[in-house]
């Protein structure tokens, strides 16, 4: 389970999968949580810029445990 909070509004979103998408033609970046659009940014050229813009607006409160972590130790 992923839990994120909008820093400005205090809105909390929970979900299982977060996706970053950048349209190469329009340079609009979108972030989806379980298929629902939760963030949009203009003038981003790649996923790193989009993630940076997203983290300025949202903070991660809780992230799903890595199911493979037991196998790496």
CHARMM-style PDB file with segment names, atoms N, HN, CA, C and O in Angstrom:
ATOM      1  N   UNK     1       0.848  -1.180   0.000  1.00  0.00      PROA
ATOM      2  CA  UNK     1       0.000   0.000   0.000  1.00  0.00      PROA
ATOM      3  C   UNK     1       0.893   1.242   0.000  1.00  0.00      PROA
ATOM      4  O   UNK     1       1.848   1.334   0.771  1.00  0.00      PROA
ATOM      5  N   UNK     2       0.575   2.171  -0.856  1.00  0.00      PROA
ATOM      6  HN  UNK     2      -0.201   2.097  -1.482  1.00  0.00      PROA
ATOM      7  CA  UNK     2       1.285   3.448  -0.955  1.00  0.00      PROA
ATOM      8  C   UNK     2       0.346   4.526  -0.429  1.00  0.00      PROA
ATOM      9  O   UNK     2      -0.817   4.595  -0.827  1.00  0.00      PROA
ATOM     10  N   UNK     3       0.856   5.365   0.466  1.00  0.00      PROA
ATOM     11  HN  UNK     3       1.800   5.308   0.789  1.00  0.00      PROA
ATOM     12  CA  UNK     3       0.072   6.483   0.989  1.00  0.00      PROA
ATOM     13  C   UNK     3       0.855   7.757   0.736  1.00  0.00      PROA
ATOM     14  O   UNK     3       2.008   7.873   1.152  1.00  0.00      PROA
ATOM     15  N   UNK     4       0.232   8.724   0.050  1.00  0.00      PROA
ATOM     16  HN  UNK     4      -0.705   8.630  -0.288  1.00  0.00      PROA
ATOM     17  CA  UNK     4       0.875  10.000  -0.230  1.00  0.00      PROA
ATOM     18  C   UNK     4      -0.047  11.127   0.214  1.00  0.00      PROA
ATOM     19  O   UNK     4      -1.267  10.969   0.247  1.00  0.00      PROA
ATOM     20  N   UNK     5       0.555  12.276   0.556  1.00  0.00      PROA
ATOM     21  HN  UNK     5       1.546  12.404   0.529  1.00  0.00      PROA
ATOM     22  CA  UNK     5      -0.208  13.433   1.019  1.00  0.00      PROA
ATOM     23  C   UNK     5       0.175  14.662   0.227  1.00  0.00      PROA
ATOM     24  O   UNK     5       1.359  14.927   0.015  1.00  0.00      PROA
ATOM     25  N   UNK     6      -0.819  15.414  -0.213  1.00  0.00      PROA
ATOM     26  HN  UNK     6      -1.780  15.199  -0.042  1.00  0.00      PROA
ATOM     27  CA  UNK     6      -0.595  16.686  -0.878  1.00  0.00      PROA
ATOM     28  C   UNK     6      -0.138  17.681   0.180  1.00  0.00      PROA
ATOM     29  O   UNK     6      -0.859  17.919   1.149  1.00  0.00      PROA
ATOM     30  N   UNK     7       1.029  18.259   0.017  1.00  0.00      PROA
ATOM     31  HN  UNK     7       1.615  18.066  -0.770  1.00  0.00      PROA
ATOM     32  CA  UNK     7       1.611  19.155   1.012  1.00  0.00      PROA
ATOM     33  C   UNK     7       0.752  20.400   1.210  1.00  0.00      PROA
ATOM     34  O   UNK     7       0.611  20.872   2.338  1.00  0.00      PROA
ATOM     35  N   UNK     8       0.177  20.939   0.143  1.00  0.00      PROA
ATOM     36  HN  UNK     8       0.291  20.555  -0.774  1.00  0.00      PROA
ATOM     37  CA  UNK     8      -0.601  22.177   0.217  1.00  0.00      PROA
ATOM     38  C   UNK     8      -1.983  21.989   0.830  1.00  0.00      PROA
ATOM     39  O   UNK     8      -2.422  22.791   1.654  1.00  0.00      PROA
ATOM     40  N   UNK     9      -2.663  20.924   0.419  1.00  0.00      PROA
ATOM     41  HN  UNK     9      -2.307  20.273  -0.250  1.00  0.00      PROA
ATOM     42  CA  UNK     9      -4.057  20.748   0.818  1.00  0.00      PROA
ATOM     43  C   UNK     9      -4.269  19.755   1.947  1.00  0.00      PROA
ATOM     44  O   UNK     9      -5.296  19.786   2.625  1.00  0.00      PROA
ATOM     45  N   UNK    10      -3.297  18.873   2.149  1.00  0.00      PROA
ATOM     46  HN  UNK    10      -2.463  18.847   1.599  1.00  0.00      PROA
ATOM     47  CA  UNK    10      -3.449  17.838   3.166  1.00  0.00      PROA
ATOM     48  C   UNK    10      -4.241  16.629   2.692  1.00  0.00      PROA
ATOM     49  O   UNK    10      -4.470  15.696   3.462  1.00  0.00      PROA
ATOM     50  N   UNK    11      -4.667  16.637   1.417  1.00  0.00      PROA
ATOM     51  HN  UNK    11      -4.482  17.395   0.791  1.00  0.00      PROA
ATOM     52  CA  UNK    11      -5.399  15.487   0.875  1.00  0.00      PROA
ATOM     53  C   UNK    11      -4.496  14.264   0.866  1.00  0.00      PROA
ATOM     54  O   UNK    11      -3.326  14.342   0.493  1.00  0.00      PROA
ATOM     55  N   UNK    12      -5.055  13.133   1.282  1.00  0.00      PROA
ATOM     56  HN  UNK    12      -6.006  13.070   1.586  1.00  0.00      PROA
ATOM     57  CA  UNK    12      -4.301  11.883   1.352  1.00  0.00      PROA
ATOM     58  C   UNK    12      -4.867  10.919   0.315  1.00  0.00      PROA
ATOM     59  O   UNK    12      -6.082  10.777   0.176  1.00  0.00      PROA
ATOM     60  N   UNK    13      -3.970  10.265  -0.406  1.00  0.00      PROA
ATOM     61  HN  UNK    13      -2.983  10.380  -0.293  1.00  0.00      PROA
ATOM     62  CA  UNK    13      -4.343   9.269  -1.403  1.00  0.00      PROA
ATOM     63  C   UNK    13      -3.665   7.961  -1.039  1.00  0.00      PROA
ATOM     64  O   UNK    13      -2.509   7.945  -0.617  1.00  0.00      PROA
ATOM     65  N   UNK    14      -4.399   6.856  -1.206  1.00  0.00      PROA
ATOM     66  HN  UNK    14      -5.338   6.869  -1.549  1.00  0.00      PROA
ATOM     67  CA  UNK    14      -3.835   5.531  -0.956  1.00  0.00      PROA
ATOM     68  C   UNK    14      -4.069   4.658  -2.178  1.00  0.00      PROA
ATOM     69  O   UNK    14      -5.099   4.756  -2.845  1.00  0.00      PROA
ATOM     70  N   UNK    15      -3.107   3.815  -2.453  1.00  0.00      PROA
ATOM     71  HN  UNK    15      -2.270   3.735  -1.912  1.00  0.00      PROA
ATOM     72  CA  UNK    15      -3.231   2.904  -3.571  1.00  0.00      PROA
ATOM     73  C   UNK    15      -2.116   1.887  -3.564  1.00  0.00      PROA
ATOM     74  O   UNK    15      -1.277   1.860  -2.663  1.00  0.00      PROA
ATOM     75  N   UNK    16      -2.123   1.051  -4.585  1.00  0.00      PROA
ATOM     76  HN  UNK    16      -2.804   1.073  -5.317  1.00  0.00      PROA
ATOM     77  CA  UNK    16      -1.134  -0.018  -4.679  1.00  0.00      PROA
ATOM     78  C   UNK    16      -0.073   0.218  -5.739  1.00  0.00      PROA
ATOM     79  O   UNK    16       1.039  -0.300  -5.639  1.00  0.00      PROA
ATOM     80  N   UNK    17      -0.421   1.013  -6.769  1.00  0.00      PROA
ATOM     81  HN  UNK    17      -1.325   1.434  -6.850  1.00  0.00      PROA
ATOM     82  CA  UNK    17       0.511   1.201  -7.879  1.00  0.00      PROA
ATOM     83  C   UNK    17       0.552   2.659  -8.301  1.00  0.00      PROA
ATOM     84  O   UNK    17      -0.488   3.273  -8.541  1.00  0.00      PROA
ATOM     85  N   UNK    18       1.752   3.212  -8.392  1.00  0.00      PROA
ATOM     86  HN  UNK    18       2.597   2.713  -8.198  1.00  0.00      PROA
ATOM     87  CA  UNK    18       1.920   4.591  -8.847  1.00  0.00      PROA
ATOM     88  C   UNK    18       2.651   4.560 -10.191  1.00  0.00      PROA
ATOM     89  O   UNK    18       3.635   3.840 -10.359  1.00  0.00      PROA
ATOM     90  N   UNK    19       2.152   5.355 -11.144  1.00  0.00      PROA
ATOM     91  HN  UNK    19       1.352   5.940 -11.007  1.00  0.00      PROA
ATOM     92  CA  UNK    19       2.735   5.393 -12.484  1.00  0.00      PROA
ATOM     93  C   UNK    19       3.022   6.831 -12.888  1.00  0.00      PROA
ATOM     94  O   UNK    19       2.219   7.730 -12.643  1.00  0.00      PROA
ATOM     95  N   UNK    20       4.175   7.034 -13.509  1.00  0.00      PROA
ATOM     96  HN  UNK    20       4.828   6.303 -13.709  1.00  0.00      PROA
ATOM     97  CA  UNK    20       4.578   8.333 -14.040  1.00  0.00      PROA
ATOM     98  C   UNK    20       4.533   8.238 -15.555  1.00  0.00      PROA
ATOM     99  O   UNK    20       5.065   7.291 -16.134  1.00  0.00      PROA
ATOM    100  N   UNK    21       3.898   9.216 -16.204  1.00  0.00      PROA
ATOM    101  HN  UNK    21       3.466   9.985 -15.733  1.00  0.00      PROA
ATOM    102  CA  UNK    21       3.760   9.206 -17.652  1.00  0.00      PROA
ATOM    103  C   UNK    21       4.081  10.590 -18.200  1.00  0.00      PROA
ATOM    104  O   UNK    21       3.529  11.587 -17.733  1.00  0.00      PROA
ATOM    105  N   UNK    22       4.972  10.656 -19.189  1.00  0.00      PROA
ATOM    106  HN  UNK    22       5.420   9.846 -19.568  1.00  0.00      PROA
ATOM    107  CA  UNK    22       5.318  11.920 -19.840  1.00  0.00      PROA
ATOM    108  C   UNK    22       4.978  11.803 -21.321  1.00  0.00      PROA
ATOM    109  O   UNK    22       5.442  10.891 -22.006  1.00  0.00      PROA
ATOM    110  N   UNK    23       4.164  12.736 -21.807  1.00  0.00      PROA
ATOM    111  HN  UNK    23       3.787  13.477 -21.251  1.00  0.00      PROA
ATOM    112  CA  UNK    23       3.822  12.793 -23.230  1.00  0.00      PROA
ATOM    113  C   UNK    23       4.952  13.524 -23.959  1.00  0.00      PROA
ATOM    114  O   UNK    23       5.193  14.705 -23.709  1.00  0.00      PROA
ATOM    115  N   UNK    24       5.632  12.828 -24.847  1.00  0.00      PROA
ATOM    116  HN  UNK    24       5.436  11.869 -25.049  1.00  0.00      PROA
ATOM    117  CA  UNK    24       6.786  13.386 -25.553  1.00  0.00      PROA
ATOM    118  C   UNK    24       6.411  14.507 -26.526  1.00  0.00      PROA
ATOM    119  O   UNK    24       7.264  15.317 -26.888  1.00  0.00      PROA
ATOM    120  N   UNK    25       5.152  14.562 -26.951  1.00  0.00      PROA
ATOM    121  HN  UNK    25       4.459  13.904 -26.657  1.00  0.00      PROA
ATOM    122  CA  UNK    25       4.720  15.601 -27.885  1.00  0.00      PROA
ATOM    123  C   UNK    25       4.330  16.895 -27.177  1.00  0.00      PROA
ATOM    124  O   UNK    25       4.636  17.984 -27.663  1.00  0.00      PROA
ATOM    125  N   UNK    26       3.663  16.784 -26.040  1.00  0.00      PROA
ATOM    126  HN  UNK    26       3.415  15.899 -25.645  1.00  0.00      PROA
ATOM    127  CA  UNK    26       3.154  17.975 -25.349  1.00  0.00      PROA
ATOM    128  C   UNK    26       3.991  18.366 -24.139  1.00  0.00      PROA
ATOM    129  O   UNK    26       3.836  19.464 -23.604  1.00  0.00      PROA
ATOM    130  N   UNK    27       4.884  17.467 -23.700  1.00  0.00      PROA
ATOM    131  HN  UNK    27       5.009  16.575 -24.134  1.00  0.00      PROA
ATOM    132  CA  UNK    27       5.700  17.677 -22.496  1.00  0.00      PROA
ATOM    133  C   UNK    27       4.840  17.871 -21.251  1.00  0.00      PROA
ATOM    134  O   UNK    27       5.211  18.610 -20.339  1.00  0.00      PROA
ATOM    135  N   UNK    28       3.701  17.208 -21.222  1.00  0.00      PROA
ATOM    136  HN  UNK    28       3.400  16.608 -21.963  1.00  0.00      PROA
ATOM    137  CA  UNK    28       2.851  17.195 -20.035  1.00  0.00      PROA
ATOM    138  C   UNK    28       3.101  15.878 -19.313  1.00  0.00      PROA
ATOM    139  O   UNK    28       3.047  14.803 -19.911  1.00  0.00      PROA
ATOM    140  N   UNK    29       3.374  15.983 -18.021  1.00  0.00      PROA
ATOM    141  HN  UNK    29       3.418  16.857 -17.536  1.00  0.00      PROA
ATOM    142  CA  UNK    29       3.599  14.796 -17.212  1.00  0.00      PROA
ATOM    143  C   UNK    29       2.402  14.530 -16.323  1.00  0.00      PROA
ATOM    144  O   UNK    29       1.779  15.456 -15.804  1.00  0.00      PROA
ATOM    145  N   UNK    30       2.090  13.268 -16.156  1.00  0.00      PROA
ATOM    146  HN  UNK    30       2.597  12.516 -16.578  1.00  0.00      PROA
ATOM    147  CA  UNK    30       0.954  12.878 -15.332  1.00  0.00      PROA
ATOM    148  C   UNK    30       1.369  11.764 -14.385  1.00  0.00      PROA
ATOM    149  O   UNK    30       2.172  10.896 -14.728  1.00  0.00      PROA
ATOM    150  N   UNK    31       0.798  11.810 -13.179  1.00  0.00      PROA
ATOM    151  HN  UNK    31       0.145  12.515 -12.901  1.00  0.00      PROA
ATOM    152  CA  UNK    31       1.043  10.771 -12.186  1.00  0.00      PROA
ATOM    153  C   UNK    31      -0.297  10.132 -11.855  1.00  0.00      PROA
ATOM    154  O   UNK    31      -1.269  10.819 -11.545  1.00  0.00      PROA
ATOM    155  N   UNK    32      -0.331   8.815 -11.926  1.00  0.00      PROA
ATOM    156  HN  UNK    32       0.459   8.256 -12.178  1.00  0.00      PROA
ATOM    157  CA  UNK    32      -1.543   8.048 -11.653  1.00  0.00      PROA
ATOM    158  C   UNK    32      -1.318   7.152 -10.442  1.00  0.00      PROA
ATOM    159  O   UNK    32      -0.251   6.560 -10.283  1.00  0.00      PROA
ATOM    160  N   UNK    33      -2.327   7.062  -9.599  1.00  0.00      PROA
ATOM    161  HN  UNK    33      -3.194   7.543  -9.729  1.00  0.00      PROA
ATOM    162  CA  UNK    33      -2.321   6.133  -8.471  1.00  0.00      PROA
ATOM    163  C   UNK    33      -3.486   5.186  -8.689  1.00  0.00      PROA
ATOM    164  O   UNK    33      -4.647   5.592  -8.644  1.00  0.00      PROA
ATOM    165  N   UNK    34      -3.167   3.922  -8.926  1.00  0.00      PROA
ATOM    166  HN  UNK    34      -2.224   3.593  -8.962  1.00  0.00      PROA
ATOM    167  CA  UNK    34      -4.173   2.909  -9.259  1.00  0.00      PROA
ATOM    168  C   UNK    34      -5.049   3.345 -10.429  1.00  0.00      PROA
ATOM    169  O   UNK    34      -6.259   3.120 -10.417  1.00  0.00      PROA
ATOM    170  N   UNK    35      -4.444   3.967 -11.435  1.00  0.00      PROA
ATOM    171  HN  UNK    35      -3.461   4.150 -11.444  1.00  0.00      PROA
ATOM    172  CA  UNK    35      -5.152   4.359 -12.642  1.00  0.00      PROA
ATOM    173  C   UNK    35      -5.888   5.682 -12.551  1.00  0.00      PROA
ATOM    174  O   UNK    35      -6.472   6.123 -13.541  1.00  0.00      PROA
ATOM    175  N   UNK    36      -5.878   6.327 -11.394  1.00  0.00      PROA
ATOM    176  HN  UNK    36      -5.404   5.969 -10.589  1.00  0.00      PROA
ATOM    177  CA  UNK    36      -6.558   7.611 -11.209  1.00  0.00      PROA
ATOM    178  C   UNK    36      -5.531   8.743 -11.274  1.00  0.00      PROA
ATOM    179  O   UNK    36      -4.518   8.713 -10.576  1.00  0.00      PROA
ATOM    180  N   UNK    37      -5.802   9.735 -12.117  1.00  0.00      PROA
ATOM    181  HN  UNK    37      -6.625   9.759 -12.684  1.00  0.00      PROA
ATOM    182  CA  UNK    37      -4.911  10.882 -12.252  1.00  0.00      PROA
ATOM    183  C   UNK    37      -4.917  11.692 -10.955  1.00  0.00      PROA
ATOM    184  O   UNK    37      -5.966  12.152 -10.505  1.00  0.00      PROA
ATOM    185  N   UNK    38      -3.716  11.862 -10.352  1.00  0.00      PROA
ATOM    186  HN  UNK    38      -2.864  11.488 -10.718  1.00  0.00      PROA
ATOM    187  CA  UNK    38      -3.643  12.633  -9.104  1.00  0.00      PROA
ATOM    188  C   UNK    38      -2.751  13.857  -9.226  1.00  0.00      PROA
ATOM    189  O   UNK    38      -2.776  14.728  -8.357  1.00  0.00      PROA
ATOM    190  N   UNK    39      -1.950  13.938 -10.311  1.00  0.00      PROA
ATOM    191  HN  UNK    39      -1.930  13.231 -11.017  1.00  0.00      PROA
ATOM    192  CA  UNK    39      -1.028  15.060 -10.457  1.00  0.00      PROA
ATOM    193  C   UNK    39      -0.703  15.268 -11.924  1.00  0.00      PROA
ATOM    194  O   UNK    39      -0.563  14.312 -12.686  1.00  0.00      PROA
ATOM    195  N   UNK    40      -0.583  16.543 -12.311  1.00  0.00      PROA
ATOM    196  HN  UNK    40      -0.697  17.320 -11.691  1.00  0.00      PROA
ATOM    197  CA  UNK    40      -0.210  16.899 -13.676  1.00  0.00      PROA
ATOM    198  C   UNK    40       0.803  18.031 -13.619  1.00  0.00      PROA
ATOM    199  O   UNK    40       0.691  18.934 -12.790  1.00  0.00      PROA
ATOM    200  N   UNK    41       1.793  17.980 -14.504  1.00  0.00      PROA
ATOM    201  HN  UNK    41       1.884  17.246 -15.177  1.00  0.00      PROA
ATOM    202  CA  UNK    41       2.821  19.012 -14.551  1.00  0.00      PROA
ATOM    203  C   UNK    41       3.110  19.367 -16.006  1.00  0.00      PROA
ATOM    204  O   UNK    41       3.165  18.494 -16.872  1.00  0.00      PROA
ATOM    205  N   UNK    42       3.293  20.655 -16.261  1.00  0.00      PROA
ATOM    206  HN  UNK    42       3.248  21.364 -15.558  1.00  0.00      PROA
ATOM    207  CA  UNK    42       3.611  21.120 -17.602  1.00  0.00      PROA
ATOM    208  C   UNK    42       5.113  21.266 -17.765  1.00  0.00      PROA
ATOM    209  O   UNK    42       5.834  21.445 -16.783  1.00  0.00      PROA
ATOM    210  N   UNK    43       5.583  21.189 -18.991  1.00  0.00      PROA
ATOM    211  HN  UNK    43       4.997  21.044 -19.788  1.00  0.00      PROA
ATOM    212  CA  UNK    43       6.985  21.410 -19.331  1.00  0.00      PROA
ATOM    213  C   UNK    43       7.951  20.454 -18.644  1.00  0.00      PROA
ATOM    214  O   UNK    43       8.984  20.876 -18.125  1.00  0.00      PROA
ATOM    215  N   UNK    44       7.618  19.177 -18.642  1.00  0.00      PROA
ATOM    216  HN  UNK    44       6.778  18.834 -19.065  1.00  0.00      PROA
ATOM    217  CA  UNK    44       8.563  18.164 -18.169  1.00  0.00      PROA
ATOM    218  C   UNK    44       8.990  17.331 -19.367  1.00  0.00      PROA
ATOM    219  O   UNK    44       8.181  17.018 -20.240  1.00  0.00      PROA
ATOM    220  N   UNK    45      10.260  16.979 -19.398  1.00  0.00      PROA
ATOM    221  HN  UNK    45      10.917  17.234 -18.689  1.00  0.00      PROA
ATOM    222  CA  UNK    45      10.784  16.268 -20.555  1.00  0.00      PROA
ATOM    223  C   UNK    45      11.052  14.794 -20.286  1.00  0.00      PROA
ATOM    224  O   UNK    45      11.219  14.015 -21.225  1.00  0.00      PROA
ATOM    225  N   UNK    46      11.096  14.396 -19.007  1.00  0.00      PROA
ATOM    226  HN  UNK    46      10.961  15.028 -18.244  1.00  0.00      PROA
ATOM    227  CA  UNK    46      11.365  12.993 -18.695  1.00  0.00      PROA
ATOM    228  C   UNK    46      10.783  12.641 -17.327  1.00  0.00      PROA
ATOM    229  O   UNK    46      10.281  13.507 -16.610  1.00  0.00      PROA
ATOM    230  N   UNK    47      10.858  11.369 -16.982  1.00  0.00      PROA
ATOM    231  HN  UNK    47      11.266  10.666 -17.564  1.00  0.00      PROA
ATOM    232  CA  UNK    47      10.303  10.890 -15.713  1.00  0.00      PROA
ATOM    233  C   UNK    47      10.982  11.511 -14.507  1.00  0.00      PROA
ATOM    234  O   UNK    47      10.332  11.749 -13.489  1.00  0.00      PROA
ATOM    235  N   UNK    48      12.278  11.779 -14.600  1.00  0.00      PROA
ATOM    236  HN  UNK    48      12.807  11.587 -15.427  1.00  0.00      PROA
ATOM    237  CA  UNK    48      12.995  12.368 -13.464  1.00  0.00      PROA
ATOM    238  C   UNK    48      12.471  13.773 -13.146  1.00  0.00      PROA
ATOM    239  O   UNK    48      12.277  14.109 -11.978  1.00  0.00      PROA
ATOM    240  N   UNK    49      12.242  14.590 -14.174  1.00  0.00      PROA
ATOM    241  HN  UNK    49      12.400  14.317 -15.123  1.00  0.00      PROA
ATOM    242  CA  UNK    49      11.690  15.924 -13.954  1.00  0.00      PROA
ATOM    243  C   UNK    49      10.274  15.842 -13.388  1.00  0.00      PROA
ATOM    244  O   UNK    49       9.904  16.623 -12.511  1.00  0.00      PROA
ATOM    245  N   UNK    50       9.494  14.903 -13.886  1.00  0.00      PROA
ATOM    246  HN  UNK    50       9.795  14.268 -14.598  1.00  0.00      PROA
ATOM    247  CA  UNK    50       8.133  14.724 -13.391  1.00  0.00      PROA
ATOM    248  C   UNK    50       8.144  14.281 -11.929  1.00  0.00      PROA
ATOM    249  O   UNK    50       7.381  14.804 -11.116  1.00  0.00      PROA
ATOM    250  N   UNK    51       8.993  13.334 -11.596  1.00  0.00      PROA
ATOM    251  HN  UNK    51       9.613  12.910 -12.256  1.00  0.00      PROA
ATOM    252  CA  UNK    51       9.071  12.868 -10.208  1.00  0.00      PROA
ATOM    253  C   UNK    51       9.521  13.994  -9.282  1.00  0.00      PROA
ATOM    254  O   UNK    51       9.022  14.109  -8.162  1.00  0.00      PROA
ATOM    255  N   UNK    52      10.454  14.822  -9.734  1.00  0.00      PROA
ATOM    256  HN  UNK    52      10.859  14.729 -10.644  1.00  0.00      PROA
ATOM    257  CA  UNK    52      10.910  15.959  -8.928  1.00  0.00      PROA
ATOM    258  C   UNK    52       9.755  16.940  -8.685  1.00  0.00      PROA
ATOM    259  O   UNK    52       9.555  17.389  -7.556  1.00  0.00      PROA
ATOM    260  N   UNK    53       8.999  17.273  -9.729  1.00  0.00      PROA
ATOM    261  HN  UNK    53       9.161  16.909 -10.646  1.00  0.00      PROA
ATOM    262  CA  UNK    53       7.858  18.179  -9.589  1.00  0.00      PROA
ATOM    263  C   UNK    53       6.800  17.569  -8.666  1.00  0.00      PROA
ATOM    264  O   UNK    53       6.201  18.273  -7.854  1.00  0.00      PROA
ATOM    265  N   UNK    54       6.575  16.275  -8.791  1.00  0.00      PROA
ATOM    266  HN  UNK    54       7.062  15.703  -9.451  1.00  0.00      PROA
ATOM    267  CA  UNK    54       5.596  15.580  -7.959  1.00  0.00      PROA
ATOM    268  C   UNK    54       5.996  15.624  -6.486  1.00  0.00      PROA
ATOM    269  O   UNK    54       5.154  15.856  -5.618  1.00  0.00      PROA
ATOM    270  N   UNK    55       7.269  15.405  -6.209  1.00  0.00      PROA
ATOM    271  HN  UNK    55       7.952  15.217  -6.915  1.00  0.00      PROA
ATOM    272  CA  UNK    55       7.734  15.388  -4.809  1.00  0.00      PROA
ATOM    273  C   UNK    55       7.749  16.784  -4.180  1.00  0.00      PROA
ATOM    274  O   UNK    55       7.828  16.904  -2.958  1.00  0.00      PROA
ATOM    275  N   UNK    56       7.677  17.821  -4.982  1.00  0.00      PROA
ATOM    276  HN  UNK    56       7.614  17.724  -5.975  1.00  0.00      PROA
ATOM    277  CA  UNK    56       7.543  19.165  -4.421  1.00  0.00      PROA
ATOM    278  C   UNK    56       6.105  19.435  -3.977  1.00  0.00      PROA
ATOM    279  O   UNK    56       5.863  20.324  -3.161  1.00  0.00      PROA
ATOM    280  N   UNK    57       5.162  18.676  -4.510  1.00  0.00      PROA
ATOM    281  HN  UNK    57       5.359  17.954  -5.173  1.00  0.00      PROA
ATOM    282  CA  UNK    57       3.745  18.847  -4.177  1.00  0.00      PROA
ATOM    283  C   UNK    57       3.230  17.786  -3.206  1.00  0.00      PROA
ATOM    284  O   UNK    57       2.292  18.034  -2.448  1.00  0.00      PROA
ATOM    285  N   UNK    58       3.839  16.617  -3.231  1.00  0.00      PROA
ATOM    286  HN  UNK    58       4.601  16.415  -3.847  1.00  0.00      PROA
ATOM    287  CA  UNK    58       3.369  15.491  -2.426  1.00  0.00      PROA
ATOM    288  C   UNK    58       4.508  14.918  -1.587  1.00  0.00      PROA
ATOM    289  O   UNK    58       5.678  14.987  -1.961  1.00  0.00      PROA
ATOM    290  N   UNK    59       4.125  14.348  -0.436  1.00  0.00      PROA
ATOM    291  HN  UNK    59       3.174  14.291  -0.132  1.00  0.00      PROA
ATOM    292  CA  UNK    59       5.120  13.616   0.348  1.00  0.00      PROA
ATOM    293  C   UNK    59       4.615  12.194   0.541  1.00  0.00      PROA
ATOM    294  O   UNK    59       3.417  11.945   0.674  1.00  0.00      PROA
ATOM    295  N   UNK    60       5.562  11.281   0.551  1.00  0.00      PROA
ATOM    296  HN  UNK    60       6.535  11.483   0.443  1.00  0.00      PROA
ATOM    297  CA  UNK    60       5.267   9.872   0.718  1.00  0.00      PROA
ATOM    298  C   UNK    60       5.153   9.580   2.211  1.00  0.00      PROA
ATOM    299  O   UNK    60       6.108   9.779   2.962  1.00  0.00      PROA
ATOM    300  N   UNK    61       3.988   9.109   2.636  1.00  0.00      PROA
ATOM    301  HN  UNK    61       3.212   8.947   2.026  1.00  0.00      PROA
ATOM    302  CA  UNK    61       3.784   8.791   4.047  1.00  0.00      PROA
ATOM    303  C   UNK    61       4.095   7.332   4.344  1.00  0.00      PROA
ATOM    304  O   UNK    61       4.638   6.997   5.397  1.00  0.00      PROA
ATOM    305  N   UNK    62       3.741   6.472   3.398  1.00  0.00      PROA
ATOM    306  HN  UNK    62       3.299   6.744   2.543  1.00  0.00      PROA
ATOM    307  CA  UNK    62       3.935   5.040   3.609  1.00  0.00      PROA
ATOM    308  C   UNK    62       4.091   4.376   2.259  1.00  0.00      PROA
ATOM    309  O   UNK    62       3.353   4.672   1.320  1.00  0.00      PROA
ATOM    310  N   UNK    63       5.055   3.480   2.167  1.00  0.00      PROA
ATOM    311  HN  UNK    63       5.655   3.240   2.930  1.00  0.00      PROA
ATOM    312  CA  UNK    63       5.289   2.766   0.920  1.00  0.00      PROA
ATOM    313  C   UNK    63       5.162   1.280   1.172  1.00  0.00      PROA
ATOM    314  O   UNK    63       5.497   0.794   2.253  1.00  0.00      PROA
ATOM    315  N   UNK    64       4.681   0.566   0.187  1.00  0.00      PROA
ATOM    316  HN  UNK    64       4.409   0.961  -0.690  1.00  0.00      PROA
ATOM    317  CA  UNK    64       4.510  -0.874   0.304  1.00  0.00      PROA
ATOM    318  C   UNK    64       5.848  -1.544   0.584  1.00  0.00      PROA
ATOM    319  O   UNK    64       6.886  -1.144   0.057  1.00  0.00      PROA
ATOM    320  N   UNK    65       5.800  -2.564   1.418  1.00  0.00      PROA
ATOM    321  HN  UNK    65       4.956  -2.890   1.846  1.00  0.00      PROA
ATOM    322  CA  UNK    65       7.008  -3.338   1.683  1.00  0.00      PROA
ATOM    323  C   UNK    65       7.404  -4.085   0.428  1.00  0.00      PROA
ATOM    324  O   UNK    65       6.552  -4.575  -0.314  1.00  0.00      PROA
ATOM    325  N   UNK    66       8.682  -4.166   0.199  1.00  0.00      PROA
ATOM    326  HN  UNK    66       9.374  -3.768   0.802  1.00  0.00      PROA
ATOM    327  CA  UNK    66       9.197  -4.884  -0.957  1.00  0.00      PROA
ATOM    328  C   UNK    66       9.068  -6.380  -0.696  1.00  0.00      PROA
ATOM    329  O   UNK    66       9.682  -6.903   0.234  1.00  0.00      PROA
ATOM    330  N   UNK    67       8.277  -7.066  -1.509  1.00  0.00      PROA
ATOM    331  HN  UNK    67       7.778  -6.641  -2.264  1.00  0.00      PROA
ATOM    332  CA  UNK    67       8.045  -8.487  -1.268  1.00  0.00      PROA
ATOM    333  C   UNK    67       9.295  -9.324  -1.525  1.00  0.00      PROA
ATOM    334  O   UNK    67       9.364 -10.479  -1.104  1.00  0.00      PROA
ATOM    335  N   UNK    68      10.281  -8.752  -2.213  1.00  0.00      PROA
ATOM    336  HN  UNK    68      10.225  -7.814  -2.555  1.00  0.00      PROA
ATOM    337  CA  UNK    68      11.497  -9.487  -2.514  1.00  0.00      PROA
ATOM    338  C   UNK    68      12.615  -9.207  -1.513  1.00  0.00      PROA
ATOM    339  O   UNK    68      13.702  -9.773  -1.631  1.00  0.00      PROA
ATOM    340  N   UNK    69      12.365  -8.352  -0.541  1.00  0.00      PROA
ATOM    341  HN  UNK    69      11.482  -7.892  -0.446  1.00  0.00      PROA
ATOM    342  CA  UNK    69      13.443  -7.958   0.382  1.00  0.00      PROA
ATOM    343  C   UNK    69      13.979  -9.158   1.171  1.00  0.00      PROA
ATOM    344  O   UNK    69      15.155  -9.180   1.535  1.00  0.00      PROA
ATOM    345  N   UNK    70      13.133 -10.149   1.436  1.00  0.00      PROA
ATOM    346  HN  UNK    70      12.178 -10.131   1.141  1.00  0.00      PROA
ATOM    347  CA  UNK    70      13.580 -11.325   2.178  1.00  0.00      PROA
ATOM    348  C   UNK    70      14.582 -12.153   1.382  1.00  0.00      PROA
ATOM    349  O   UNK    70      15.390 -12.878   1.962  1.00  0.00      PROA
ATOM    350  N   UNK    71      14.531 -12.048   0.053  1.00  0.00      PROA
ATOM    351  HN  UNK    71      13.874 -11.459  -0.418  1.00  0.00      PROA
ATOM    352  CA  UNK    71      15.387 -12.858  -0.793  1.00  0.00      PROA
ATOM    353  C   UNK    71      16.752 -12.213  -1.051  1.00  0.00      PROA
ATOM    354  O   UNK    71      17.669 -12.878  -1.532  1.00  0.00      PROA
ATOM    355  N   UNK    72      16.890 -10.923  -0.733  1.00  0.00      PROA
ATOM    356  HN  UNK    72      16.145 -10.383  -0.342  1.00  0.00      PROA
ATOM    357  CA  UNK    72      18.157 -10.239  -1.015  1.00  0.00      PROA
ATOM    358  C   UNK    72      19.105 -10.259   0.159  1.00  0.00      PROA
ATOM    359  O   UNK    72      20.266  -9.876   0.014  1.00  0.00      PROA
ATOM    360  N   UNK    73      18.652 -10.690   1.308  1.00  0.00      PROA
ATOM    361  HN  UNK    73      17.709 -11.001   1.425  1.00  0.00      PROA
ATOM    362  CA  UNK    73      19.530 -10.715   2.508  1.00  0.00      PROA
ATOM    363  C   UNK    73      20.238 -12.024   2.651  1.00  0.00      PROA
ATOM    364  OT1 UNK    73      21.005 -12.211   3.595  1.00  0.00      PROA
TER     365      UNK     73
END
